[in-house]
Amino acid sequence: MDEQSRNNGIGLATSVGKALAVLDSFRGGGARLGVSQIAARAQIPKSTAHRLLNVLVDHGYVDRLDARYQLGRAAFELGNSVAECRPRSLRAVAIPFMIDLHRSFGATVHLAVLDGMDVLYVEKIYGHNGVDVPSQVGGRVPALCTALGKAIAARSDEVTVARILGAGVPRLTPKTITHTALVKMALDRARQSGVAHDLEGSAPGARCVAAPIIRRGSYEVLGAISLSFAISEKLPTTVEVRLIQAATAIGVRCP
């Protein structure tokens, strides 16, 4: 490869990285952003952000609304092409069981997978009980701040658990359990009972119960499902059993 080709390759890689940084600037809220906001989040000059936004608009990945921008439908289409959204995926198998749980309890139902140190929300059905759980599909939260993450960790191998614990638990709310010994105790309880609990650890006013989804005939943890209630609500007596039944059925049906 000659010097010019090498420099062109480096330039292309840099441009791609900056374009991805522009797309990443839409993560974590702020559906419509101005150029200055995008440039600040992407840590690039405003002129560069403007140039890249024009390219992304032309390709449908970003929409321009007056002087502001939002993700376009091409981004939506691409995002829904990931493995979790395909036919016979974990999400596709889980949705009917999530609907059943929602109908039975009227609560918010989540489906999540472990991604690094976080749980990544794959699906959500909003509840009628008024509890505010500020989660969204495609969003992520530090795993051990949630019942979902604790349910997954409780059934994961020792290496995975050590990796997650080693990263520490950030304090998202005043009620987040951050002490390693207490987190380990919570994982032990979840391992014994089959469900994990969280009381306002990731969202004030919310209590969550989650069960891990294990692939049939193996020890592979595919993810977890949860129900969220207001902290003032008394948990229905059948919640834990129904969650375990649903998680087991999902694991049996996943290819």
Protein Blocks (a to p, Z undefined) as FASTA:
>chain_A
ZZklmmmmmmmmmmmmmmmmmmmmmggijjbacfklmmmmnopafklmmmmmmmmmmnop
accehjaccddfklmmmmmmpmklgghiaklmmmmmmmmmmmmnopacdddddehjbccd
fbdcddfkopacfbdehiacdfklpfklmmmmmmmcfklmmmmmmnopadfbfklcfbfk
lmmmmmmmmmmnopacdehklbghiacdddddddehiabdfbdcdddddfkbccdfklmm
mmmmmmmmmmmmpZZ
